[in-house]
Amino acid sequence: MTSPPDNSPAAGHSARPAVSDAELLTRHIEGDPHAFSEIVKRHRDRMWAVALRTLGDPDEAADAVQDAFVSAYRKAQSFRGEAAVTTWLHRIVVNACLDRMRRKSVRPVADDELIEAAEREAPPADQAGEREVSLEVTAALKLLPPDQRAALVLVDMMGYGVEDAAAVLGVPAGTVKSRCARGRAKLAPILSHLRNRSDLTRVSSAKGAELRDG
């Protein structure tokens, strides 16, 4: 997976190796009162970035991440070690986001409303560039069904491979491919005016690096 491994070698030959996420989770299950806090400290920024890109709203994203970490804290014993702890956490966060989107009855947004929203939120002309593109992409993502949006965030925004995204979403790789294909088809006419802008490529690559590397 493109996210960092659970173990990160410490610099210097004499330094003790960092405790892995899996070991921290085991310590938490065994009653260590500080172990889970360390997991949260390591991964909260990345998980919030995933939630923000999926939900498109900072407050909703913060609530989803809080719900996800509470769920992970309570269900730590369900972790079987079949995937990395980061994959397990991603799955819980994405599910928390999907639950929020499904609970909210959001009416479809018309294309003209999308353009008006982008114009209202855009910065002054001399600062538009990448910020404007990022706002338009985020607004466009909100038009997709939750499952398609989550798949596109993982594959196109975070840069995960289809197999890795499938592991996070808990669905077959073919399902991820079809969700991405349908999502891209819906976004194409909305974002067609950005197709030839280099800003779009720069925003996508920068955002993917931010989400992957925290």
N, C-alpha and C positions, 0 to 999 in steps of 0.2 A: 504494500500500500504506500501511497505517496506521503502519508503522514509519518512523523519521526518515529523510530522504533522505541520500544518501552525502555530499553537500556541505552544510556549515553555514556561512553567512556569518559572518565574524568581526566583532565589534563594532568600530565606529570606522572612518572612511574610510581611515586610514593603515595599518591592520593588514593583514597579508598574509592572503589567504583560506586556510582550512584545506585541507590536502591531502585529496582525496577517497579513499574506500575503494578505488575502482577503481585510482586512481593508486598507492596503497600496495601493492595486490596486484601491479601491474605491476613496481614496484620490487623486491618480494620475488622475483618470477620472474627478474628481472635480476640478482639476487644481493645486494641490500641486506640486511644481517643484522639490521636493526632494524625494517624495514617491517612484517613480520607481527606482531611484538610489539605494535605500535601498533594493528593491527586487533583483536587479542585484547583489549587494554586498553579499546578503545571498546565492544566488544560482549559481553564475557564475562558481565557481570551479566544482561543481557537473555536471553542464550542459556541461562544457568543457570536463570533463572526459567521459561523455556519447558520445559526438561527436567524441572524439579521438578514443574510442574503436570501434565506428561504421565506421569511415572513415580510421583509421589507419595512419593518417598523421597530425602532429601538426598544420601546416599552414592551411590546409583545415578545420580542426576542429575549429580553432580560427575564421576563416571566417564564418563558418556555425553558430557558436554561436553568432557572431556579427549580422549576418542576422536575426537570430531567435529573439534576444532581440529587434532589430529594429522593427520587425514584431509585437512582443508582445506589444511594446510601442504604436504602431499605432493602433493596433486592440484590445486594452484593453477593449473596450466597448462590444466586442463579448463574453467576459467571463460571463457565466451565473450562475456560482456557483454550477453547477451540479457535479463537481469534485473538488479536491483540486487544489490550484494554482500551486503546484508543478507538478501535473499531466498535467495540461494545458501547462505549460512551457516545460515539457518533450515532449509532443506531437509536439509543435512548433519546438523544436530542432531536434527531429527525422525527421520530415518532411523536415527541411532545409537540413539535411544530405542526405535524400533520393533524394531530388531535385538535389543536387550536384552530387551524384553518377549517376543519370539518365542522367544528362547533359553531363557528361564526357564519351566519347566513349573509354572505357578501354578494350583492347583486353584480352581474357582469358590468364592466365599465366600457363605455363606447369609446371608439378611437378618438373622437374629438375631445372627450373628457381627458383622455390620456395626454393628448397634446397640450391642453390647457394646464393640466397639473404640472407637466414638465416645464412649461413656460413660467408658471408661478414660482417654482422652486429653483429655477436656474439662477446662477450668480451673474454679476455684471458681465458685459460682453468680453472685457479684457481678461476675465478669469473663467470663461465658459468652458471651452475645450473638453478635457476629460471628465470634469465634474458633470457637465451637461449630459454627456453620453452615459455616464454611470447612472444618473437619475432616470434617464429614459429606459435603460435596460432594466433597472429595478422596477420601475412602474410597469413595464411590459410583462415582466415575470409574474406580477400580481394577477394578470389576466388568465394565467394557466390554471388548470385543475391542480390540486395539491400534489398528487402523485407525479405528474409530469414536471411540476416546478422543482420538487425535491430531486428528481433524477437529473435534471439539467444543472441544478446548483452543484451537485457532486461531480458530474462529468465535465461540464463546460466551464464552471466557475472555479472549482477546486482542482480540476485537472486529474481526478481519479480515473483509473481505467474502469472499463465496464464491469469486470469481475469484482473489483474492489467496491464499486458502488453497489453492486448486487449484494455483496456481503453486508454492507451497512444497512441496506433497505430490506434485507431478508427476502429477496425475490430472485428468480432466475435471471441470468445475464440477458437472455432474450427479451425479458420483460423490460429491463432497463433500456435496451436498445430501442424497443418500440415506443416507450414513453418519451425518450429523447427525440426520436424522429417526429412523433406527433407534436411535441412541444415546439421543436424548431420550425415545423411547418406553420404553426399558428403564429409564431413570432416573426417569421420572415416578412410578411406584408407590413407589419407594424414598424419594424426596424429597417425596412428596405432603404430608407434615406441615409442610413448610417453605413451601408455596405462598403462604400468606397472611402470611408474616413479612417485614417490611420489611428485616430483616437480610440476607435472601438477595439482594435487589436491591443493597444497599450493598456487600456482599462482592463480588458479581460485577463491579460497576462499578469499585470500587477496585482489584480484582485486574487487571481489564483495563487500567486506566490504568497500573498498575505494570509490567505485562508490555510494554505498548507503549512506554512512555517510559523504561524502564530505571530 
